[in-house]
Amino acid sequence: MIAAKNDVGEYTAFMGLDDKKISMLFVSDQERHKGIGKMLIRYGIEHYGINEVCVNVQNPQAVCFYEHLGFKCYKQSELDEQGNPYPILYLKVN
């Protein structure tokens, strides 16, 4: 888990990792569009070698965010990793 704090020391974002895969990314509503998510991803790439993330197809904002950071789809599934009917994109960055 990697977390970010704002100028007054409050946690505003976090990213969970599973080996080299992003398992979760959260940025608080009031801190969105300030580059914190991008900063966490770049930190994870540089320091932990992360290179993969799964994104729900029904979350186009997240898909665009990861694609903007250089992630590209290499696989798609009609079911999520728990077998539920949520289509998932598997993205990797080189």
C-alpha positions in Angstrom: 0.0 0.0 0.0 1.3 3.4 -1.0 -0.5 6.5 0.4 -0.4 10.2 -0.3 -1.0 13.1 2.2 -2.0 16.7 1.5 -0.2 19.8 2.9 -1.9 19.5 6.3 -1.0 15.8 6.7 -4.4 14.2 5.8 -4.4 11.1 3.7 -5.9 11.9 0.3 -5.1 8.9 -1.9 -3.8 5.4 -1.8 -2.7 2.6 -4.2 -2.6 -1.1 -3.4 -0.2 -3.3 -5.1 -0.2 -7.1 -5.7 3.3 -8.0 -7.0 3.6 -5.8 -10.1 -0.1 -5.2 -10.5 -2.2 -2.3 -9.2 -4.9 -3.9 -7.2 -6.6 -0.6 -6.2 -6.3 3.1 -6.6 -8.3 5.7 -4.7 -8.1 9.5 -4.8 -10.5 11.5 -2.6 -13.0 13.6 -4.5 -11.6 16.9 -3.4 -8.1 15.9 -4.5 -9.0 14.7 -8.0 -7.5 16.3 -11.1 -4.4 17.5 -9.1 -2.0 14.8 -10.4 -2.0 12.7 -7.3 -3.1 9.5 -9.1 -0.5 10.0 -11.8 2.1 10.6 -9.1 1.2 7.4 -7.3 1.3 5.4 -10.5 4.7 6.8 -11.6 6.1 6.1 -8.1 4.9 2.6 -8.3 6.4 2.0 -11.7 9.7 3.5 -10.7 10.1 1.9 -7.3 8.0 -1.3 -7.4 8.1 -2.2 -11.1 4.3 -2.1 -11.5 3.2 -2.7 -15.1 -0.4 -4.0 -15.0 -3.9 -3.1 -13.9 -7.4 -4.5 -14.5 -10.2 -2.0 -15.2 -13.9 -2.4 -15.4 -15.0 -1.5 -19.0 -18.0 0.3 -17.5 -15.6 2.8 -15.9 -14.5 4.8 -19.0 -12.9 7.5 -16.9 -10.5 5.0 -15.3 -9.8 3.4 -18.7 -8.9 6.8 -20.2 -6.7 7.7 -17.2 -4.6 4.5 -17.5 -4.4 4.8 -21.3 -3.2 8.4 -20.8 -0.4 7.1 -18.6 0.7 4.6 -21.3 -1.2 1.5 -20.3 -2.5 -0.6 -23.3 -5.1 -3.3 -23.4 -3.7 -6.8 -24.0 -6.8 -8.8 -23.0 -10.5 -8.4 -22.3 -12.8 -10.7 -20.3 -16.6 -10.6 -20.0 -16.3 -11.7 -16.3 -14.4 -10.1 -13.5 -11.8 -12.0 -11.5 -14.5 -13.3 -9.1 -16.6 -14.6 -12.0 -19.2 -11.8 -11.9 -20.6 -10.4 -15.2 -18.5 -7.2 -15.2 -16.4 -6.9 -18.4 -12.8 -6.2 -17.5 -9.9 -4.8 -19.5 -6.4 -6.0 -18.7 -3.9 -3.3 -19.3 -0.1 -3.2 -19.3 2.6 -0.6 -19.6 6.1 -1.1 -20.9 
